């Protein structure tokens, strides 16, 4: 087998995320299969392939592809996909054990204390008066990754902003 080209793997990662974000699941599955063939031992590629199968409703395939990384307990994404597949296949004990085995990985990924609420962003309520944009910069730094807590925080803040905007329109 020829050595893996990092540029090809990087391009495939970007294509998979693009197709997953735009809900082109068959295309994402195709590219994930190619990436898994290119790097069969990587837990990231197994996670992407299992995630594509899970989103398509192929629960047994998602279970099979995420099982190896789940056994080692070193990849949080694989453990989550494995637990979701176990939930669909009614193998509750296996999913619970997988999440408990990865507890050390997901217990330290809590960024809620670093985020400020939307109320702190309104003029006149800045905590740092010299640089009012520092609050926004902290939010960008914490939500830059693909961590689930940062994504949830971003969605919560945007829905809170939408709710405040719609309540102003109703007045």
Secondary structure, DSSP 8 states (H G I E B T S, - for coil): -----HHHHHHHHHHHHHHHHTT-HHHHHHHHHHHHHHSTT-HHHHHHHHHHHHHHT-HHHHHHHHHHHHHHT--HHHHHHHHHHHHHHT-HHHHHHHHHHTHHHHTT---GGG---GGGGSTT--S-SS-TTHHHHHHHHHTSS--HHHHHHHHHHHHHHHHHHHHHHH-
